[in-house]
């Protein structure tokens, strides 16, 4: 996917071989189809979601894929493990669960729509959207998500540096990894759209440089 002509090292001065993280959002579940907050709950993929996972796996494992994949690192929830399992089967790479990649804990808002959460806790919901230090009722804040996802990034880069790893996670952790790579603030969480089963690519270099190579690619779902 990266060659000498297109490598960011040619214009950023980044040194070394990066850890390339191919970020894959899980496929559809019933809660995602209904646009409900889906955090620590554990719905299975729908038939549509299984098809999306298979399509992503075929792309990643095929000749037009993303190179040799060393590992598939997943959130431990069923929807990500099902998606990651399809990628592992297509690529032959081991599938590894990493707790820090789990979705935001939405607490009492789990399973609610946006409107239902606003109706239940109007002031708290407004504050949560405005301030990344504010936690959901009985759940966690975006700052807490950021801290654990950053730890996950450090672990993945330390173990798989210089190789390509597929990271199968949820919308907020994937946005957080992109936010870390772009060195930007929490507003990115609300301004960036990521489709189900979409692919994004970010490279983390050993000298601290980063390069976002791809965002929200869904060509395999067409």
Secondary structure, 3 states (H helix, E strand, C coil): CCCCCCCCHHHHCCCCCCEEEEEEECCCEHHHHCCECCCCCCCCECHHHHHHHHHHHHHHHCCCCCCCEEEEEECCCHHHHHHHHHHHHHHCCEEEECHHHCCCCCHHHCCCEHHHHHHHCHHHHHHHHHCCCCCCCCCCCHHHHHHHHHHHHHHHHHHHCCCEEEEEECHHHHHHHHHHHHCCCCCHHHHCCCCCCCEEEEEECCCCCEEEEEEEECHHHC
